[in-house]
Amino acid sequence: MMAWIKSIIYKAIYRFAVVFYIPLHNQFLIAKLRSRAKKGNKIKICFFAMNLAMWRYQSVYERFKNDERFDVYVVLSPSCLWDEVEQKRCVQELRDFFQSMGVSYIDWDDSRCNSVIDIREDIKPDIIFYPQQYKSVHVSSHCYRNFLNSLLCFCPYALSTTESSWYYDTEFQNIAWKLFYANDLDLKIARNEAYNKGRNVVVTGYPNMTEYLSPGHKDVWKDKSHGVKRLIWAPHYSIFEEGDEVYMSNFLWMADLMVDIAKQYQGSLQIAFKPHPKLRTKLYQHPDWGKEKADEYYRFWAQMPNTQLETGSFIDLFKSSDAMVHDSSSFQIEYLYVNKPVMFVMQQKTENDATEISRRAIECHYIGQNVEDIKNFVAMVLKGEDTMREKREQFFQQYLLPENGPDVGLNMYNEIIKSLKL
Protein backbone atom coordinates (compact mmCIF):
# COMPACT_ATOMS: atom_id res chain seq x y z
CA MET A 1 0.00 0.00 0.00
CA MET A 2 2.79 2.42 0.89
CA ALA A 3 4.44 1.87 -2.50
CA TRP A 4 1.11 2.58 -4.21
CA ILE A 5 0.68 5.82 -2.26
CA LYS A 6 4.25 6.90 -3.01
CA SER A 7 3.64 6.25 -6.71
CA ILE A 8 0.54 8.48 -6.70
CA ILE A 9 2.39 11.25 -4.87
CA TYR A 10 5.36 11.04 -7.25
CA LYS A 11 3.09 11.24 -10.32
CA ALA A 12 1.28 14.26 -8.91
CA ILE A 13 4.54 16.08 -8.16
CA TYR A 14 6.00 15.13 -11.53
CA ARG A 15 2.97 16.39 -13.44
CA PHE A 16 2.92 19.63 -11.50
CA ALA A 17 6.61 20.12 -12.21
CA VAL A 18 6.24 19.42 -15.93
CA VAL A 19 3.25 21.72 -16.42
CA PHE A 20 4.04 24.59 -14.05
CA TYR A 21 7.36 24.52 -12.21
CA ILE A 22 9.86 23.55 -14.92
CA PRO A 23 8.75 26.19 -17.49
CA LEU A 24 8.89 28.91 -14.83
CA HIS A 25 12.22 27.65 -13.50
CA ASN A 26 13.72 27.65 -17.00
CA GLN A 27 12.58 31.25 -17.50
CA PHE A 28 14.27 32.15 -14.23
CA LEU A 29 17.51 30.47 -15.39
CA ILE A 30 17.34 32.28 -18.74
CA ALA A 31 16.89 35.66 -17.03
CA LYS A 32 19.85 34.93 -14.78
CA LEU A 33 22.05 33.99 -17.77
CA ARG A 34 21.11 37.16 -19.64
CA SER A 35 21.98 39.22 -16.61
CA ARG A 36 25.35 37.52 -16.28
CA ALA A 37 26.06 37.89 -19.99
CA LYS A 38 25.37 41.64 -19.83
CA LYS A 39 28.04 41.90 -17.13
CA GLY A 40 30.55 40.17 -19.43
CA ASN A 41 30.41 36.76 -17.75
CA LYS A 42 30.55 33.78 -20.09
CA ILE A 43 27.80 31.18 -20.37
CA LYS A 44 29.03 27.64 -19.81
CA ILE A 45 27.85 24.94 -22.23
CA CYS A 46 28.58 21.26 -21.67
CA PHE A 47 28.25 18.44 -24.22
CA PHE A 48 28.21 14.85 -22.93
CA ALA A 49 29.78 12.47 -25.49
CA MET A 50 28.79 8.83 -25.04
CA ASN A 51 29.98 7.15 -28.22
CA LEU A 52 31.52 8.37 -31.47
CA ALA A 53 28.81 6.77 -33.61
CA MET A 54 26.22 8.68 -31.56
CA TRP A 55 28.04 12.04 -31.49
CA ARG A 56 25.77 14.58 -33.22
CA TYR A 57 26.95 17.86 -31.74
CA GLN A 58 30.16 18.68 -33.61
CA SER A 59 28.62 21.41 -35.76
CA VAL A 60 26.76 23.16 -32.96
CA TYR A 61 29.80 22.76 -30.69
CA GLU A 62 31.91 24.64 -33.23
CA ARG A 63 29.36 27.45 -33.43
CA PHE A 64 29.45 28.03 -29.69
CA LYS A 65 33.21 27.54 -29.50
CA ASN A 66 33.63 30.41 -31.95
CA ASP A 67 31.32 32.65 -29.94
CA GLU A 68 33.32 34.52 -27.27
CA ARG A 69 30.24 34.79 -25.05
CA PHE A 70 30.47 31.05 -24.24
CA ASP A 71 32.84 28.64 -22.54
CA VAL A 72 32.32 25.21 -24.11
CA TYR A 73 33.16 21.82 -22.59
CA VAL A 74 33.03 18.31 -24.04
CA VAL A 75 32.76 15.56 -21.43
CA LEU A 76 33.48 11.90 -22.21
CA SER A 77 30.65 9.82 -20.74
CA PRO A 78 30.30 6.21 -21.99
CA SER A 79 27.09 4.37 -21.23
CA CYS A 80 27.01 2.66 -17.86
CA LEU A 81 25.07 -0.19 -19.50
CA TRP A 82 28.08 -1.26 -21.56
CA ASP A 83 30.72 -3.78 -20.64
CA GLU A 84 33.97 -2.32 -19.26
CA VAL A 85 35.86 -3.38 -22.39
CA GLU A 86 33.29 -1.65 -24.60
CA GLN A 87 33.39 1.45 -22.41
CA LYS A 88 37.16 1.72 -22.80
CA ARG A 89 36.97 1.20 -26.55
CA CYS A 90 34.30 3.89 -26.92
CA VAL A 91 36.28 6.33 -24.78
CA GLN A 92 39.44 5.78 -26.84
CA GLU A 93 37.58 6.35 -30.10
CA LEU A 94 36.21 9.60 -28.71
CA ARG A 95 39.69 10.68 -27.57
CA ASP A 96 41.16 9.95 -30.98
CA PHE A 97 38.37 11.81 -32.77
CA PHE A 98 38.42 14.92 -30.58
CA GLN A 99 42.21 15.09 -30.71
CA SER A 100 42.10 14.89 -34.51
CA MET A 101 39.54 17.72 -34.55
CA GLY A 102 41.48 19.86 -32.10
CA VAL A 103 38.70 19.63 -29.52
CA SER A 104 39.62 19.84 -25.84
CA TYR A 105 37.68 17.42 -23.66
CA ILE A 106 37.23 16.36 -20.06
CA ASP A 107 38.54 12.83 -19.86
CA TRP A 108 37.10 9.66 -18.39
CA ASP A 109 38.73 7.94 -15.40
CA ASP A 110 38.57 4.16 -15.92
CA SER A 111 39.60 3.47 -12.33
CA ARG A 112 36.47 5.06 -10.87
CA CYS A 113 34.13 4.97 -13.88
CA ASN A 114 33.58 8.69 -13.88
CA SER A 115 34.93 11.98 -15.19
CA VAL A 116 38.34 13.11 -14.00
CA ILE A 117 36.62 16.11 -12.40
CA ASP A 118 33.23 16.73 -10.80
CA ILE A 119 31.19 18.27 -13.61
CA ARG A 120 28.51 19.78 -11.38
CA GLU A 121 30.89 21.32 -8.84
CA ASP A 122 33.94 22.18 -10.96
CA ILE A 123 32.21 23.43 -14.12
CA LYS A 124 28.69 24.35 -12.99
CA PRO A 125 27.33 24.20 -16.57
CA ASP A 126 24.52 26.56 -17.56
CA ILE A 127 23.40 24.58 -20.62
CA ILE A 128 23.89 20.83 -21.15
CA PHE A 129 23.46 18.76 -24.31
CA TYR A 130 22.73 15.08 -23.66
CA PRO A 131 23.36 12.23 -26.14
CA GLN A 132 20.34 10.11 -25.09
CA GLN A 133 17.08 10.77 -23.29
CA TYR A 134 17.16 7.74 -20.97
CA LYS A 135 18.15 8.08 -17.32
CA SER A 136 19.54 4.54 -17.09
CA VAL A 137 22.32 5.01 -19.67
CA HIS A 138 24.30 7.66 -17.76
CA VAL A 139 26.56 7.22 -14.75
CA SER A 140 24.85 8.68 -11.70
CA SER A 141 27.03 11.79 -11.52
CA HIS A 142 26.15 12.66 -15.14
CA CYS A 143 22.42 12.04 -14.77
CA TYR A 144 20.25 15.00 -15.68
CA ARG A 145 18.61 14.88 -12.26
CA ASN A 146 21.87 16.28 -10.87
CA PHE A 147 21.62 19.28 -13.21
CA LEU A 148 18.12 20.63 -12.73
CA ASN A 149 19.60 24.12 -12.33
CA SER A 150 20.93 23.88 -15.88
CA LEU A 151 19.06 24.29 -19.15
CA LEU A 152 18.84 20.78 -20.59
CA CYS A 153 19.02 20.11 -24.34
CA PHE A 154 18.79 17.02 -26.49
CA CYS A 155 19.04 16.04 -30.13
CA PRO A 156 18.31 12.37 -31.01
CA TYR A 157 21.27 10.50 -32.46
CA ALA A 158 18.99 8.69 -34.92
CA LEU A 159 15.94 9.42 -37.02
CA SER A 160 12.85 8.16 -35.24
CA THR A 161 11.02 5.12 -36.62
CA THR A 162 8.51 4.64 -33.80
CA GLU A 163 5.52 6.49 -32.38
CA SER A 164 5.89 4.82 -28.98
CA SER A 165 5.76 6.87 -25.81
CA TRP A 166 9.08 5.36 -24.61
CA TYR A 167 10.81 7.32 -27.38
CA TYR A 168 8.99 10.65 -26.87
CA ASP A 169 7.66 10.71 -23.32
CA THR A 170 10.59 10.13 -20.98
CA GLU A 171 11.04 12.17 -17.83
CA PHE A 172 14.01 13.93 -19.39
CA GLN A 173 12.10 14.94 -22.51
CA ASN A 174 9.28 16.42 -20.44
CA ILE A 175 11.56 18.56 -18.28
CA ALA A 176 14.21 19.51 -20.86
CA TRP A 177 14.48 23.08 -22.07
CA LYS A 178 15.03 22.33 -25.78
CA LEU A 179 14.46 19.16 -27.83
CA PHE A 180 15.90 19.54 -31.32
CA TYR A 181 13.95 17.20 -33.60
CA ALA A 182 14.47 16.34 -37.24
CA ASN A 183 11.11 17.09 -38.85
CA ASP A 184 7.47 18.07 -38.41
CA LEU A 185 6.46 14.41 -38.06
CA ASP A 186 8.53 14.19 -34.87
CA LEU A 187 6.85 17.33 -33.58
CA LYS A 188 3.41 15.91 -34.35
CA ILE A 189 4.17 12.66 -32.49
CA ALA A 190 5.61 14.54 -29.51
CA ARG A 191 2.42 16.58 -29.26
CA ASN A 192 0.44 13.34 -29.11
CA GLU A 193 2.73 11.23 -26.91
CA ALA A 194 4.62 13.53 -24.54
CA TYR A 195 2.97 14.63 -21.32
CA ASN A 196 4.09 18.22 -21.98
CA LYS A 197 2.59 18.01 -25.50
CA GLY A 198 5.92 18.76 -27.13
CA ARG A 199 6.02 22.37 -25.93
CA ASN A 200 9.85 22.26 -25.84
CA VAL A 201 10.34 20.77 -29.33
CA VAL A 202 12.09 22.77 -32.04
CA VAL A 203 12.36 21.39 -35.59
CA THR A 204 15.93 22.00 -36.76
CA GLY A 205 16.65 19.01 -39.03
CA TYR A 206 18.78 15.92 -38.57
CA PRO A 207 22.45 16.73 -37.69
CA ASN A 208 24.04 14.19 -40.04
CA MET A 209 22.05 15.63 -42.94
CA THR A 210 24.58 18.45 -43.32
CA GLU A 211 27.41 16.02 -44.04
CA TYR A 212 25.34 13.74 -46.26
CA LEU A 213 24.35 16.65 -48.47
CA SER A 214 27.89 18.03 -48.63
CA PRO A 215 29.96 17.00 -51.68
CA GLY A 216 32.90 14.66 -51.29
CA HIS A 217 33.90 12.18 -48.63
CA LYS A 218 36.88 10.34 -47.19
CA ASP A 219 37.55 6.83 -48.51
CA VAL A 220 37.59 4.70 -45.36
CA TRP A 221 37.58 1.30 -47.04
CA LYS A 222 40.48 -1.12 -46.77
CA ASP A 223 40.47 -1.82 -50.52
CA LYS A 224 40.73 1.56 -52.23
CA SER A 225 41.05 0.28 -55.78
CA HIS A 226 37.30 0.41 -56.42
CA GLY A 227 37.67 -2.90 -58.18
CA VAL A 228 35.29 -4.61 -55.77
CA LYS A 229 31.80 -3.86 -54.50
CA ARG A 230 31.56 -2.46 -50.97
CA LEU A 231 28.86 -3.88 -48.71
CA ILE A 232 28.04 -2.83 -45.13
CA TRP A 233 26.54 -5.31 -42.70
CA ALA A 234 25.05 -3.47 -39.70
CA PRO A 235 23.41 -5.84 -37.16
CA HIS A 236 21.43 -4.55 -34.19
CA TYR A 237 22.29 -5.55 -30.62
CA SER A 238 18.94 -7.03 -29.49
CA ILE A 239 19.20 -10.81 -29.59
CA PHE A 240 16.11 -13.00 -29.56
CA GLU A 241 16.26 -16.76 -29.66
CA GLU A 242 14.30 -18.98 -32.04
CA GLY A 243 10.75 -19.37 -30.76
CA ASP A 244 10.49 -15.89 -29.28
CA GLU A 245 7.37 -13.97 -30.20
CA VAL A 246 9.15 -11.18 -32.08
CA TYR A 247 12.45 -11.13 -33.94
CA MET A 248 14.07 -7.76 -33.42
CA SER A 249 17.56 -8.87 -34.33
CA ASN A 250 18.95 -11.47 -36.66
CA PHE A 251 22.58 -11.65 -35.64
CA LEU A 252 22.59 -15.24 -34.33
CA TRP A 253 21.41 -16.82 -37.58
CA MET A 254 23.33 -14.40 -39.79
CA ALA A 255 26.74 -14.52 -38.06
CA ASP A 256 28.09 -17.58 -39.91
CA LEU A 257 26.23 -16.72 -43.11
CA MET A 258 27.97 -13.36 -43.49
CA VAL A 259 31.35 -14.95 -42.81
CA ASP A 260 30.67 -17.49 -45.55
CA ILE A 261 29.67 -14.74 -47.98
CA ALA A 262 32.86 -12.81 -47.21
CA LYS A 263 34.96 -15.91 -47.89
CA GLN A 264 33.03 -16.82 -51.04
CA TYR A 265 33.53 -13.42 -52.68
CA GLN A 266 37.05 -12.51 -51.57
CA GLY A 267 38.02 -11.22 -54.99
CA SER A 268 34.90 -9.20 -55.71
CA LEU A 269 33.34 -8.05 -52.42
CA GLN A 270 34.55 -5.97 -49.47
CA ILE A 271 32.33 -6.22 -46.37
CA ALA A 272 32.37 -3.72 -43.52
CA PHE A 273 31.03 -5.16 -40.26
CA LYS A 274 29.25 -2.23 -38.54
CA PRO A 275 27.70 -3.65 -35.35
CA HIS A 276 25.60 -1.67 -32.91
CA PRO A 277 27.89 -0.45 -30.07
CA LYS A 278 26.02 -2.61 -27.57
CA LEU A 279 26.23 -5.88 -29.53
CA ARG A 280 29.60 -6.98 -28.14
CA THR A 281 28.35 -6.54 -24.56
CA LYS A 282 25.25 -8.60 -25.37
CA LEU A 283 27.40 -11.36 -26.88
CA TYR A 284 29.64 -11.42 -23.80
CA GLN A 285 26.50 -12.21 -21.79
CA HIS A 286 25.09 -14.80 -24.19
CA PRO A 287 25.44 -18.44 -23.01
CA ASP A 288 26.52 -19.68 -26.46
CA TRP A 289 29.04 -16.89 -27.07
CA GLY A 290 30.90 -15.23 -24.19
CA LYS A 291 33.89 -12.90 -24.31
CA GLU A 292 36.42 -15.17 -26.01
CA LYS A 293 34.15 -16.19 -28.89
CA ALA A 294 32.82 -12.66 -29.38
CA ASP A 295 36.30 -11.10 -29.44
CA GLU A 296 37.49 -13.73 -31.91
CA TYR A 297 34.51 -13.01 -34.17
CA TYR A 298 35.23 -9.28 -34.13
CA ARG A 299 38.91 -9.98 -34.87
CA PHE A 300 37.92 -11.97 -37.94
CA TRP A 301 36.16 -8.97 -39.42
CA ALA A 302 39.07 -6.69 -38.62
CA GLN A 303 41.75 -8.94 -40.11
CA MET A 304 40.42 -10.77 -43.17
CA PRO A 305 41.71 -9.21 -46.45
CA ASN A 306 38.27 -8.26 -47.75
CA THR A 307 36.59 -7.39 -44.43
CA GLN A 308 36.87 -4.57 -41.93
CA LEU A 309 35.47 -3.73 -38.51
CA GLU A 310 33.76 -0.34 -38.18
CA THR A 311 32.75 0.82 -34.70
CA GLY A 312 32.95 4.60 -34.94
CA SER A 313 31.67 7.33 -37.23
CA PHE A 314 29.91 6.02 -40.31
CA ILE A 315 29.01 8.91 -42.63
CA ASP A 316 32.06 8.49 -44.87
CA LEU A 317 31.52 4.72 -44.75
CA PHE A 318 27.95 5.15 -46.00
CA LYS A 319 28.84 7.66 -48.70
CA SER A 320 31.60 5.48 -50.15
CA SER A 321 29.69 2.17 -49.98
CA ASP A 322 27.75 0.35 -52.69
CA ALA A 323 25.05 -1.27 -50.55
CA MET A 324 24.04 -2.23 -47.02
CA VAL A 325 22.33 -5.11 -45.18
CA HIS A 326 20.96 -4.24 -41.73
CA ASP A 327 18.20 -4.70 -39.16
CA SER A 328 18.81 -1.48 -37.27
CA SER A 329 15.88 0.92 -36.96
CA SER A 330 18.22 3.91 -36.75
CA PHE A 331 19.57 3.16 -40.23
CA GLN A 332 16.16 2.59 -41.88
CA ILE A 333 15.99 6.23 -42.90
CA GLU A 334 19.60 7.36 -42.56
CA TYR A 335 21.10 5.17 -45.27
CA LEU A 336 18.54 6.50 -47.74
CA TYR A 337 20.46 9.80 -47.76
CA VAL A 338 23.11 8.13 -49.95
CA ASN A 339 20.58 6.42 -52.29
CA LYS A 340 22.31 3.03 -52.48
CA PRO A 341 20.67 -0.43 -52.56
CA VAL A 342 19.77 -1.49 -49.03
CA MET A 343 18.22 -4.61 -47.51
CA PHE A 344 16.30 -4.66 -44.24
CA VAL A 345 16.39 -8.07 -42.56
CA MET A 346 13.22 -9.10 -40.75
CA GLN A 347 11.69 -12.54 -40.47
CA GLN A 348 8.27 -11.16 -39.63
CA LYS A 349 6.78 -7.68 -39.85
CA THR A 350 6.65 -5.63 -36.63
CA GLU A 351 5.30 -2.24 -37.70
CA ASN A 352 2.59 -1.69 -35.08
CA ASP A 353 4.14 1.52 -33.76
CA ALA A 354 6.11 2.55 -36.84
CA THR A 355 5.97 6.15 -37.97
CA GLU A 356 4.76 7.13 -41.41
CA ILE A 357 8.29 7.99 -42.50
CA SER A 358 9.55 4.62 -41.22
CA ARG A 359 6.90 2.71 -43.17
CA ARG A 360 7.74 4.64 -46.33
CA ALA A 361 11.45 4.02 -45.73
CA ILE A 362 10.98 0.26 -45.40
CA GLU A 363 9.15 0.29 -48.74
CA CYS A 364 12.42 1.56 -50.24
CA HIS A 365 14.31 -1.49 -48.90
CA TYR A 366 14.79 -4.93 -50.30
CA ILE A 367 13.47 -7.29 -47.58
CA GLY A 368 15.51 -10.21 -46.26
CA GLN A 369 13.52 -12.92 -44.53
CA ASN A 370 15.88 -15.85 -44.96
CA VAL A 371 19.30 -16.96 -46.15
CA GLU A 372 18.32 -17.06 -49.82
CA ASP A 373 17.03 -13.48 -49.75
CA ILE A 374 20.36 -12.25 -48.44
CA LYS A 375 22.39 -14.28 -50.92
CA ASN A 376 20.24 -13.02 -53.79
CA PHE A 377 20.70 -9.43 -52.64
CA VAL A 378 24.49 -9.82 -52.54
CA ALA A 379 24.43 -11.35 -56.03
CA MET A 380 22.32 -8.42 -57.26
CA VAL A 381 24.77 -5.89 -55.80
CA LEU A 382 27.69 -7.66 -57.46
CA LYS A 383 25.89 -7.39 -60.81
CA GLY A 384 25.22 -3.70 -60.28
CA GLU A 385 21.45 -4.14 -60.50
CA ASP A 386 18.99 -2.00 -58.55
CA THR A 387 15.22 -1.84 -59.10
CA MET A 388 14.53 0.40 -56.09
CA ARG A 389 16.49 3.49 -57.13
CA GLU A 390 13.53 5.52 -58.39
CA LYS A 391 11.49 4.80 -55.25
CA ARG A 392 14.40 5.91 -53.05
CA GLU A 393 14.77 9.12 -55.04
CA GLN A 394 11.09 9.90 -54.54
CA PHE A 395 11.46 9.24 -50.79
CA PHE A 396 14.44 11.60 -50.62
CA GLN A 397 12.56 14.41 -52.32
CA GLN A 398 9.50 13.98 -50.10
CA TYR A 399 11.03 13.32 -46.68
CA LEU A 400 14.76 14.10 -46.50
CA LEU A 401 15.31 17.45 -48.17
CA PRO A 402 15.69 20.11 -45.44
CA GLU A 403 13.05 22.79 -45.00
CA ASN A 404 15.11 25.33 -43.06
CA GLY A 405 18.58 24.83 -44.52
CA PRO A 406 21.05 21.95 -44.30
CA ASP A 407 23.26 23.46 -41.56
CA VAL A 408 21.54 21.87 -38.57
CA GLY A 409 24.23 23.01 -36.14
CA LEU A 410 23.57 26.60 -37.18
CA ASN A 411 19.82 26.08 -36.76
CA MET A 412 20.34 24.81 -33.19
CA TYR A 413 22.79 27.60 -32.36
CA ASN A 414 20.41 30.27 -33.69
CA GLU A 415 17.51 28.84 -31.68
CA ILE A 416 19.47 29.04 -28.43
CA ILE A 417 20.78 32.54 -29.12
CA LYS A 418 17.24 33.69 -29.92
CA SER A 419 15.77 32.05 -26.81
CA LEU A 420 18.43 33.59 -24.58
CA LYS A 421 17.83 36.96 -26.29
CA LEU A 422 21.54 37.49 -26.75
N, C-alpha and C positions, 0 to 999 in steps of 0.2 A: 504493500500500500504506500509506504513512504517513497519508494522509487517512482510510483505512478504520480504522486503529488509533486515530487521534484521535477518530473518531466513536464507537467502542466505549468509549473511556475517558470521553468526555463523557457518554454515556448512563448509564454506571455511576455517575459522580459525581452526575449529575442525579437519578437514581432514589434514591440514598442521601440526597441533600438533601431530596427531597420526602417520603420516608417517615420519616426520622429527624431530620435536622438542623433543617429549617425549623420543625417543630412545637416542638422544644425551644428554638430561638432565639426564637420568638414568645413562649413562656412567660417567657423571660428578659427580653424587652423589656417585657412586661406587668408583671412584678414591679418592674422599674426605674421604670416610669411610676407605679405605685401608691406607691412609696416617695417619688418626687418630689412627687406630689400631696399626700401626708400632710404634707410640709414646706411646703405652700402654693405650690409652683411650678405654673404652668399647663401643661397638655398642649396641644401645638400640632397643629392639624388643618389639612390642606391639601386643597383641592378643585381639581383641574385641569378647566378648562372649555374644551372643544374647539370647540363649535358650539352656538348657541342652541337649535336644533331637537333637539340631543342632550343638553341640560342636564336632568338628572333629580334634582339634589341640593338644590334650593331649600328644600324643607321640612326636610330633615335639617340643612342649613346653619343655618337659623333656630333650630332646637332647640339646637344647640351654641353658636351666637352668644349665646343668652340664658342660657347656663350659664357662670357666672363662673369655673369651673374650667378653661375652655378658651380659648385664643387661636385664632381661626379665620381662615384665609387662602383667598382665591379667586385662582387663577392662570390667566390667559388663555394658552391653549396650542393654537393651531390645528394641524390635521393637517399633517405635513410632506409628505404625499402630494398635497396640493392645490396648484393653481396659485397663484402669488403674488397675483394679483388676487382669487381666491377666499379666500385666507387673510386679506387685508386686509378684505374684505367681512364675513367671519365675525367677525373681531376687533371691527369697528365695531358690529356687531349686539350682540355681548356687552357692549361698553362701554355702549351705549345702554340695554340691559336692566338691567344692574347699577346704573347711575346712577339709573334710574327706580325701582328697588327699594331704593335707599339702601344698596347693598352696596359696600363698599370692595374693590378688587381690585388685584392686581399686574399691571401692564400688559405688553404685548408690544412689543418693539422691532423694527420692520420692517427697520431697517438691518442688523441682525445675526441676524435670524430667531431670536430667543430672548427670554426674559424680561428685564425691565429690571434685575433683580438675579439673583444666583445662588441658586436655591431651596435647594439642598443646604447651602451654606455659610452663607448669610445668615439662613435661617429654621430649618433643621435640624428639619423636620417629624417629629412622632412617629407620626402617622396620616395616610395619604394615600388619597383617593378618586380613582380613575381613571375616565375616561369610556368607554374601550374596553379590551379585553383583549389587543390585538395590539401587539407590540413595534414593528412597522414604522410605525405611525401617529404616533408621538411623536418630537419632536426629541430628539437624543441626550441632552441635558442633563436632559430630563424623563422619560427612560426609567426604568422601575421597577428596572432593574438597578443604577441609581445610588442606590437608596433601600432597599437590603436590610436596613438597620438601622432601618427604619420599618415599622409595621404597615400592610399594603397592603389596601385595600378596593375593591370593585367592585360596581356595580349596572348590569345591561344597560340600554341606552337604548331597547331594543325588546323586545317579547314574542317569544320564540323560536318559530320555525316549522320547525326542523331538528333532527334527532338526530345530526348529524355531529360527529365528534370535533373538527373545526376550530373549532366554536363552544363546546365544553365542555372541551377538553383542551389548551389552550395552556399554555405555560410559566408565564405570569403566574397563570392560574387555579389551577395546582397549587401555587404557592408563596405565594399571597395568604393573608392572615389571615382575611378575611371576604368571602364572595360572597353578595350579597343577591339572591335569585331570587324570581320572581313567584309560583310555585305548586309544588305537590307533584310535578307532572309534570316540571318542570325538575330537581328534586332527584333523581327517579328516573333521569332520563337521565344526570345528572352521576355518579351512582353506577355506571352502566354504562360511561360513556365516559371519564371523567377518570382519570388514573393514580392520583390520591390518593383515588379512590372518593367524591368529593364530601364529604370530611370537614369542609371549611370552608364548606359551603353552609348558609345560613339562609333559610328561606322567610318573607318579609316582605310580599309583595304587589308589585304593579307601581306605581311612583311616580306616574304620570299618573292612575291610578285615582282618587286622592283628588279631583282637580279634575273629572274626568268625572262623579263621583257627587255633586258639590256643585251646588246649585241656582244658576241664573243664569249669565250669560256676557257678555263684551264683544262688541258687534257690530263686526267687523273688515272687513266687506264694503264695497266702494266704493258700491254702490247700497243705501241703507238704507231704501228705501221698502217693501220686502217685496212689491213688485209683480211681481218676476221670480223664477224658480227659481235657486237657487245651487248650482252644480256645481263640484267640485274635480277637477282632473286632476293626478295625482301619479305621474309617470314615474320609474322607477329609473334608475341611472346606467350599468349594464352594457349595452354595445352590442354586439350580435352581427349580423353581416351575413347576408343571405339565403344559404342553403346550409349555414350552420353546423349542427352536430349538434343543439344545444339553443338555443332562444330564451329568454333570461332577461330580455330587455328588448325593448320594442316602440316605443321612441321614434322611430326612423328612419322607420317607415312610418306612425306616428301624427302626426308633427309638423305636416304640412300639413293632415291631416284635422281636427285639433282647431282649427286656425285657421279652416278653412272653416265648421265648426260654430259657432264664435263669431260669425263674420260673418253667417251665415244667421239666427241667432236673437238679433240685437242687441236687439230690443225685449222679449224674453221670457226670456233666459237670461244669467246672470252666471257667468263661468268664472274660477276661481282656479287659476293655474298654480303647482303646488307641487312643483318638481323636487327630486330627491335633491341634497344639497349638492355631491356630486362630479360631477354631470352636466355642469356647465359646463366643468370641467377636461377631462373626457373629450371633449367637443365641440371644445375648442380643439385637441386632438391628432388629431382625425379628419380624414382627407384630404379629405373632401367638405364639411367645415364650416370649422373654423379659428376664430380669435378674432373676426374682424369679423362673420362670419355668425352666430355664436353670440350675440354681444352684441346684434346687431340683432334676433334672434329673442326674446331676453329683453326687450328694450325694447318690442317689440310687445305682449307680455302686460302690461307695466306701464302702457302708455299708452292702449290702446284703451278706449273708453267702458264696455264691458261685460266687460272682463277686468282681472285684477290679478295681480301677481307676488308670491308668498309664499315667503320663504326662511328665515323664523325660526320662532318658536313657532307651534304649530298647534292647540292645544286649543280655543281660542275659535273658530277657523276651522271645526273639525270640528263643534262644538256648534251653530253658527249656520248650517250648510250644509243643503242638501236631499238631496244625493247625492254620490257620488264614483266616479271611474274611476281605476284604478291597476294597477300590476304590481309593487308594492313589498311584499316579504315582511313588512317591519316593520309595515305597515298592515293586513295580512290580519286580524289579531285586533283591533288597536287601534280601528279605525273602528267596530267592532261595539259599542263602548261607547255610541255615540250612537244606535244602532238606526235608521239611515237606509239607503235603497237604495244598494247598492254593487256595482260591476262589477269583477271581476278579469280582466285581459287576459292571455291566454296562448294561443299558437297550437298548442301541444301540451302534454300533461300531463307534469310533471316532479316527481312526488311520491315518489320512491324513498326519500328520507331525511326526509320530512315527519313532524312529530310528530302525535300523535292530535288535539291541539287545533287544529293547523293544518289537518288534513284536514276536521275538523268545521267550521272557520271558512270554508273554501273552499265547502263545501256551502251556506253562507248567502249566497254571492255569486251574482250573475248573471255568466255567463262570456262574455267577448268574445274571439272567435277571428278575427274579420275586421271589415272596415269596416261591413258591414250590422248586425252585432251591436251595435256601438257606437252607430250611428245609431238603431237601434231602442230602445236603452236610454235615450238622450237624449229621444226622443219619449215614452217611457213616463214619465220623470220630469216632463216638461212637462205631461203629463195628470194627474199626481198618482197614478198607479197603482203598486202594489207588492204582489206576490204572495209575497214572502219574509219579510214582517214577523213572522209567527208563528214561523217557524223561527229567526229572529234572536233573538226573545224567549226561546225555549227554550234557545238557546246561552248567552245572557246569564245565565240562572238557573243553568245547569249549570256554566259555566266561569269567569264573570267576577265574580260576587259574592264579596267578600272573606271569608275565613274568620277572620282575626284583626284585623278592624277596618280601615276605609278610610284611616286616617292612616298611610301607609307610612313617612313621615319619622319619625314617633314610634316606629314599630316598629323602625326601624334604629337610632335613638338609644338606645332602651331596650336593645337587644341589645348595643350597645357598652358602655353603662354597666354592664350586668350582667357582661359578660365582663371588664371592667377592675376589677370589684368595688369600684366607687366609691359 
